[in-house]
Amino acid sequence: MIGESAQKGYGEYRGHLRFMGRIADQFGFGHHAQRRLNQKLKDALDPHGILSPGKQGIRPSAGGFRAVEARVRHHRRTSRAGSF
């Protein structure tokens, strides 16, 4: 349905996380210039890819979801180690 509506000129605004990559692919103007800009901003503001990985079709540059999950678990373990 995403592809059919794109062919008719309608872009999806929101969708399930599973489909966000396909939704973002609809907006391919300038060889996905908007997506590349969003990726660079995401990498600059969230270099570890912890905040909303995959949201709006933007995946963390530093590894896939498994790498992000491992970093989150490591961060949680190390941040608790020094607390009382």
Beta strands, then each sheet from edge to edge (+ up, - down):
end
